[in-house]
Amino acid sequence: MLLSIRKIFFHFKFALAVITGGMMILAVQLFHVASYADRLSALKNQHALIDKVIKADLNDISMANIVIHGALSELTLSVKRSGEEELLDSFVSSNDEQASLLRSLTLSSDIFQKTMMTWIVTPELKRQQAYQDVLSARTALLTDIDHMIDYQIQCTAQSVASAKMTGLILLIIVAISFFFFRSRLNLIYSDIDTLCSVDVDGKRITHTEEANFIVKHFGRKSMQNGVNSALLHPLSGLYNDKGLMSSFSMKKSAKSGNNLFLALFKVDDYDTLRQGLSSEELGNVYRKLGEMLSMYEQSHDILAHLEDDTLVFLLSRGSKESALDECNRFIEAVRLSSFATAQGVIKISLSGGFILKAPIKTLEESIDDVRKILAKAIEKGGNQVSQIRD
């Protein structure tokens, strides 16, 4: 089965979007881990500040006041920093638990600071008792700090584990994407190399729909050069009514061993399209439709463009499913394509009728039968292929 370059690059862009999104998530997680490191640093700093104020020399009360007030102000800020909420906190921790620990830490810090302020203003004779209160408040504060440190370590571990998982998934996606697109990009390059090479034996093996289309397009051009122009439709370059009958008469004797299917295609809102375009622009539209239809042509197939601008696709296939699938793919390819005109780029869609050609009926009779089925597809809104059951 031929690959589609359009789909390969669509999937490639989708993979890049997924990888980019994964990298953004991983970056956010790493920043979150860094924020936990800042919290732990703030908590460890509180130990140093507590030791600093505890060891303050009260013999020089003025200097002690400066040291203690500065350290206590820094302690207040450090307590606040150790409890700041981050974006991903709710995913890795309990907000209630963190809030409870922060309240306890803040309360212990306030009590410790009050006892410190009491200690430095207490007369020297009673200072020993005040110092015991400071030590007691310090013990409670250190306990709350340790509880907060344990909690932050747990959150950090969870965040690191989450980042590791994201990184592992991202690595797997990158690896799969690399090998998946490496093989397909090699096929695209192989097709480009094939198209650029000199055609020695007349056979070009392609792996993508677009390259196969180019090969068939130029092959059709060379075949048309030897065909009487009276048998070709002037707009699309496909066989006209007379050319269809002539080609069918020549090919029907060739036994392919497959069933013969007949499909007709008509542009939806055909009258509006014809009135809105010049003859040259209409010719460009049908030329492109003919080129797109030729992508599905095989050696025993016949493509034609009738006088009423109906496209004929006579397929020799091994099964109805494969023949109908190609017709549906052609309809979808037209829907996704753009057509350049003087009024700008336009979009069109096709309706189709499809039958298994009965051997006992002439080609003209079979075409009349398919026209009735085609009318049903148009009645149902177009952009679809109808069968007899419809």
C-alpha positions as CSV (number, residue, x, y, z in Angstrom):
1,M,0.0,0.0,0.0
2,L,1.3,3.4,-1.0
3,L,2.0,6.0,1.7
4,S,0.8,9.5,1.7
5,I,3.4,12.3,2.0
6,R,0.6,14.6,3.3
7,K,-0.2,12.1,6.1
8,I,3.4,11.5,6.9
9,F,4.0,15.2,7.5
10,F,0.7,15.6,9.3
11,H,1.8,12.9,11.7
12,F,5.3,14.4,11.9
13,K,3.9,17.8,12.9
14,F,1.6,16.0,15.4
15,A,4.6,14.1,16.9
16,L,6.5,17.4,17.2
17,A,3.6,19.0,19.0
18,V,3.4,16.1,21.4
19,I,7.1,16.2,22.1
20,T,7.1,20.0,22.5
21,G,4.1,19.7,24.9
22,G,5.9,16.9,26.8
23,M,9.1,19.1,27.1
24,M,7.0,22.0,28.4
25,I,5.4,19.8,31.0
26,L,8.9,18.4,32.0
27,A,10.3,22.0,32.2
28,V,7.4,23.0,34.5
29,Q,8.1,19.9,36.7
30,L,11.8,20.7,36.9
31,F,11.0,24.3,37.9
32,H,8.7,22.9,40.6
33,V,11.5,20.7,41.9
34,A,13.7,23.8,42.0
35,S,11.1,25.6,44.0
36,Y,11.1,22.8,46.6
37,A,14.8,23.1,46.8
38,D,14.3,26.8,47.6
39,R,11.9,25.9,50.3
40,L,14.3,23.5,51.9
41,S,17.1,26.1,51.7
42,A,14.8,28.6,53.5
43,L,14.0,26.0,56.2
44,K,17.7,25.2,56.7
45,N,18.4,28.9,56.9
46,Q,16.0,29.1,59.9
47,H,18.3,26.8,61.8
48,A,21.2,29.1,61.3
49,L,19.2,32.2,62.2
50,I,18.0,30.6,65.5
51,D,21.6,29.7,66.4
52,K,22.6,33.2,65.6
53,V,20.1,34.9,67.9
54,I,20.6,32.3,70.7
55,K,24.3,33.0,70.8
56,A,23.9,36.8,70.8
57,D,26.1,38.5,73.4
58,L,23.9,40.6,75.7
59,N,26.9,42.3,77.3
60,D,26.7,44.7,74.4
61,I,23.0,45.3,74.4
62,S,23.0,47.8,71.5
63,M,24.8,45.5,69.2
64,A,22.8,42.5,70.4
65,N,19.6,44.4,69.6
66,I,20.8,45.1,66.1
67,V,21.9,41.5,65.5
68,I,18.7,39.9,67.0
69,H,16.2,42.3,65.3
70,G,17.9,41.7,61.9
71,A,18.0,37.9,62.4
72,L,14.4,37.8,63.6
73,S,13.2,39.9,60.6
74,E,15.0,37.5,58.3
75,L,13.5,34.5,60.2
76,T,10.0,35.9,59.5
77,L,10.7,36.2,55.8
78,S,12.3,32.7,55.7
79,V,9.2,31.2,57.4
80,K,7.0,32.9,54.7
81,R,9.2,31.6,51.9
82,S,9.1,28.1,53.2
83,G,5.3,28.0,52.8
84,E,4.7,29.7,49.5
85,E,2.3,27.8,47.2
86,E,3.5,26.6,43.8
87,L,1.6,25.8,40.7
88,L,1.8,22.0,41.0
89,D,1.4,21.7,44.7
90,S,-2.1,20.2,44.5
91,F,-0.8,17.4,42.3
92,V,1.9,16.1,44.6
93,S,0.9,17.1,48.1
94,S,-2.0,17.9,50.3
95,N,-2.8,21.6,50.6
96,D,-4.5,21.0,54.0
97,E,-1.4,19.3,55.4
98,Q,0.9,22.0,54.1
99,A,-1.4,24.8,55.5
100,S,-1.5,23.0,58.9
101,L,2.3,22.7,59.0
102,L,2.8,26.3,58.0
103,R,0.3,27.6,60.6
104,S,2.1,25.6,63.3
105,L,5.5,26.8,62.1
106,T,4.4,30.4,62.0
107,L,2.9,30.2,65.5
108,S,6.1,28.7,66.8
109,S,8.2,31.3,65.1
110,D,6.0,34.1,66.6
111,I,6.3,32.6,70.1
112,F,10.1,32.2,69.7
113,Q,10.5,35.8,68.6
114,K,8.4,37.1,71.5
115,T,10.4,35.2,74.0
116,M,13.6,36.5,72.4
117,M,12.3,40.1,72.6
118,T,11.4,39.5,76.3
119,W,14.8,38.0,77.0
120,I,16.8,40.9,75.7
121,V,14.8,43.4,77.8
122,T,14.7,41.3,80.9
123,P,16.9,42.6,83.8
124,E,20.1,40.6,84.2
125,L,19.0,39.1,87.6
126,K,15.9,37.5,85.9
127,R,17.5,36.9,82.5
128,Q,18.2,33.2,83.2
129,Q,14.6,32.3,83.6
130,A,13.7,34.2,80.4
131,Y,16.5,32.3,78.6
132,Q,15.0,29.0,79.6
133,D,11.7,30.2,78.0
134,V,13.7,31.0,74.9
135,L,15.2,27.5,74.8
136,S,11.8,26.0,75.3
137,A,10.3,28.1,72.4
138,R,13.4,27.2,70.3
139,T,12.8,23.5,70.8
140,A,9.2,23.8,69.7
141,L,10.2,25.9,66.7
142,L,13.0,23.4,65.7
143,T,10.5,20.6,65.9
144,D,8.0,22.3,63.6
145,I,10.9,23.2,61.2
146,D,11.9,19.5,61.1
147,H,8.3,18.5,60.4
148,M,8.2,21.0,57.5
149,I,11.5,19.7,56.2
150,D,10.3,16.1,56.2
151,Y,7.2,17.2,54.4
152,Q,9.1,19.1,51.8
153,I,11.5,16.2,51.2
154,Q,8.5,13.9,50.6
155,C,7.1,16.4,48.1
156,T,10.4,16.8,46.4
157,A,10.7,13.0,46.0
158,Q,7.3,12.8,44.5
159,S,8.0,15.7,42.1
160,V,11.3,14.1,41.1
161,A,9.6,10.7,40.5
162,S,6.9,12.5,38.4
163,A,9.5,14.3,36.4
164,K,11.4,11.0,35.8
165,M,8.2,9.4,34.5
166,T,7.5,12.3,32.2
167,G,11.1,12.2,30.9
168,L,10.9,8.4,30.4
169,I,7.6,8.7,28.4
170,L,9.1,11.6,26.4
171,L,12.2,9.6,25.7
172,I,10.1,6.6,24.4
173,I,8.0,8.9,22.2
174,V,11.1,10.5,20.8
175,A,12.7,7.1,20.1
176,I,9.5,5.7,18.5
177,S,9.1,8.9,16.4
178,F,12.7,8.8,15.3
179,F,12.6,5.3,14.0
180,F,9.0,5.7,12.6
181,F,9.7,8.9,10.6
182,R,13.3,7.9,9.7
183,S,12.0,5.0,7.6
184,R,9.3,7.1,6.0
185,L,11.5,10.0,5.3
186,N,13.9,7.5,3.7
187,L,11.1,6.3,1.5
188,I,10.3,9.9,0.5
189,Y,13.9,10.5,-0.4
190,S,14.0,7.3,-2.3
191,D,10.9,8.4,-4.3
192,I,12.5,11.8,-5.0
193,D,15.7,10.0,-6.1
194,T,13.6,7.7,-8.4
195,L,11.8,10.6,-10.0
196,C,15.1,12.5,-10.6
197,S,16.9,9.4,-12.0
198,V,17.1,8.5,-15.7
199,D,14.4,6.0,-16.6
200,V,16.3,3.1,-18.2
201,D,14.0,0.1,-18.0
202,G,10.7,2.0,-18.1
203,K,9.8,0.9,-14.5
204,R,9.8,3.2,-11.5
205,I,9.0,1.7,-8.1
206,T,7.5,4.3,-5.8
207,H,6.4,4.1,-2.2
208,T,4.2,7.3,-1.8
209,E,1.0,8.3,-3.4
210,E,2.4,11.7,-4.6
211,A,5.4,10.2,-6.3
212,N,3.2,7.5,-7.9
213,F,0.9,10.2,-9.1
214,I,3.8,12.0,-10.8
215,V,5.0,8.8,-12.5
216,K,1.5,8.1,-13.7
217,H,1.0,11.7,-14.7
218,F,4.0,11.7,-17.0
219,G,3.2,8.2,-18.2
220,R,-0.3,9.4,-19.2
221,K,1.2,12.4,-20.9
222,S,3.4,10.2,-23.0
223,M,0.5,7.9,-23.8
224,Q,-1.8,10.8,-24.8
225,N,0.8,12.0,-27.2
226,G,0.1,9.0,-29.4
227,V,-3.7,9.2,-29.1
228,N,-5.9,10.9,-31.6
229,S,-7.0,14.3,-30.2
230,A,-10.5,13.6,-31.4
231,L,-10.7,10.9,-28.7
232,L,-9.7,13.2,-25.8
233,H,-11.7,15.7,-23.9
234,P,-10.3,19.2,-24.4
235,L,-10.6,20.2,-20.7
236,S,-9.2,17.3,-18.8
237,G,-7.2,15.4,-21.4
238,L,-9.1,12.2,-20.5
239,Y,-11.0,10.1,-23.0
240,N,-14.2,11.7,-24.3
241,D,-17.4,9.8,-25.1
242,K,-16.0,8.5,-28.3
243,G,-12.6,7.7,-26.8
244,L,-14.2,5.8,-23.9
245,M,-16.1,3.5,-26.3
246,S,-13.0,3.0,-28.5
247,S,-10.8,2.2,-25.5
248,F,-13.4,-0.1,-24.0
249,S,-13.7,-2.0,-27.3
250,M,-9.9,-2.6,-27.3
251,K,-9.5,-3.5,-23.7
252,K,-12.5,-5.7,-23.2
253,S,-10.9,-8.5,-25.1
254,A,-7.9,-8.5,-22.6
255,K,-8.7,-11.0,-19.8
256,S,-7.4,-9.6,-16.5
257,G,-9.2,-12.2,-14.3
258,N,-10.9,-9.4,-12.3
259,N,-14.4,-8.1,-12.0
260,L,-15.3,-4.9,-13.9
261,F,-16.7,-2.0,-11.9
262,L,-18.1,1.3,-13.2
263,A,-18.1,4.6,-11.3
264,L,-19.4,8.0,-12.3
265,F,-18.4,11.2,-10.6
266,K,-20.1,14.6,-10.8
267,V,-19.1,17.9,-9.1
268,D,-21.5,19.0,-6.4
269,D,-23.2,22.3,-7.2
270,Y,-22.0,21.9,-10.8
271,D,-24.1,24.7,-12.2
272,T,-22.7,27.2,-9.7
273,L,-19.2,26.2,-10.4
274,R,-19.6,26.4,-14.2
275,Q,-21.2,29.9,-14.0
276,G,-18.6,31.3,-11.7
277,L,-15.5,30.2,-13.7
278,S,-14.1,31.0,-17.1
279,S,-13.6,28.2,-19.7
280,E,-9.9,28.2,-18.9
281,E,-10.4,28.0,-15.2
282,L,-13.0,25.3,-15.5
283,G,-10.5,23.4,-17.7
284,N,-7.8,23.7,-15.0
285,V,-10.2,22.3,-12.4
286,Y,-11.1,19.3,-14.6
287,R,-7.5,18.8,-15.6
288,K,-6.5,18.5,-11.9
289,L,-9.5,16.2,-11.2
290,G,-8.3,14.0,-14.1
291,E,-4.8,14.0,-12.8
292,M,-6.0,13.0,-9.3
293,L,-8.2,10.3,-10.7
294,S,-5.3,8.9,-12.7
295,M,-3.5,8.2,-9.4
296,Y,-5.8,5.2,-9.0
297,E,-5.6,4.0,-12.6
298,Q,-4.3,0.5,-13.3
299,S,-3.3,-1.1,-16.6
300,H,-6.8,-2.4,-17.5
301,D,-8.7,0.7,-16.2
302,I,-10.2,3.4,-18.4
303,L,-10.7,7.1,-17.4
304,A,-13.1,9.3,-19.3
305,H,-14.7,12.8,-19.2
306,L,-18.1,12.9,-20.8
307,E,-19.8,15.8,-22.5
308,D,-21.9,16.6,-19.5
309,D,-18.7,16.9,-17.4
310,T,-19.3,13.6,-15.7
311,L,-16.1,11.6,-15.0
312,V,-16.0,7.9,-15.7
313,F,-13.8,5.4,-13.9
314,L,-13.9,1.9,-15.3
315,L,-12.0,-0.3,-12.8
316,S,-10.8,-3.9,-13.1
317,R,-10.3,-5.1,-9.6
318,G,-10.3,-8.4,-7.7
319,S,-13.0,-7.4,-5.2
320,K,-15.8,-4.9,-4.8
321,E,-14.3,-3.7,-1.5
322,S,-11.0,-2.6,-3.1
323,A,-12.8,-0.9,-6.0
324,L,-15.2,1.0,-3.8
325,D,-12.4,1.9,-1.4
326,E,-10.5,3.6,-4.2
327,C,-13.6,5.6,-5.3
328,N,-14.1,6.8,-1.7
329,R,-10.4,7.7,-1.4
330,F,-10.7,9.8,-4.6
331,I,-13.8,11.6,-3.3
332,E,-12.0,12.3,0.0
333,A,-8.8,13.5,-1.8
334,V,-10.9,16.0,-3.8
335,R,-12.6,17.3,-0.7
336,L,-9.2,18.0,0.9
337,S,-7.7,19.6,-2.1
338,S,-7.7,23.3,-3.1
339,F,-8.2,24.7,-6.6
340,A,-6.7,28.0,-7.7
341,T,-8.9,30.4,-9.7
342,A,-8.9,34.1,-10.5
343,Q,-11.4,34.6,-7.6
344,G,-9.1,32.9,-5.3
345,V,-8.7,29.3,-3.9
346,I,-11.9,27.3,-4.0
347,K,-13.0,24.0,-2.5
348,I,-15.2,21.5,-4.3
349,S,-16.6,18.1,-3.6
350,L,-17.8,15.2,-5.8
351,S,-20.8,12.8,-5.7
352,G,-20.3,9.3,-7.1
353,G,-22.3,6.3,-8.3
354,F,-20.9,2.8,-8.3
355,I,-21.9,-0.6,-9.7
356,L,-20.5,-4.0,-10.7
357,K,-20.8,-3.9,-14.5
358,A,-23.0,-6.7,-15.7
359,P,-21.4,-8.6,-18.6
360,I,-24.8,-8.9,-20.4
361,K,-25.2,-5.1,-20.5
362,T,-23.5,-2.7,-22.9
363,L,-21.3,0.0,-21.5
364,E,-23.9,2.6,-22.5
365,E,-26.6,0.8,-20.6
366,S,-24.4,0.4,-17.5
367,I,-23.6,4.2,-17.6
368,D,-27.3,5.0,-17.7
369,D,-27.8,2.7,-14.6
370,V,-25.0,4.4,-12.7
371,R,-26.4,7.9,-13.5
372,K,-29.5,6.9,-11.5
373,I,-27.4,5.9,-8.5
374,L,-25.3,9.1,-8.9
375,A,-28.5,11.1,-8.6
376,K,-29.2,9.5,-5.3
377,A,-25.8,10.5,-4.0
378,I,-26.4,14.1,-5.0
379,E,-29.9,14.0,-3.4
380,K,-28.3,12.9,-0.1
381,G,-26.1,16.0,0.0
382,G,-23.1,15.0,-2.1
383,N,-19.5,14.2,-1.2
384,Q,-20.2,10.5,-1.1
385,V,-20.4,7.4,-3.3
386,S,-23.7,5.6,-3.6
387,Q,-24.3,2.0,-4.5
388,I,-27.4,0.1,-5.7
389,R,-28.5,-0.5,-2.1
390,D,-28.7,3.2,-1.6
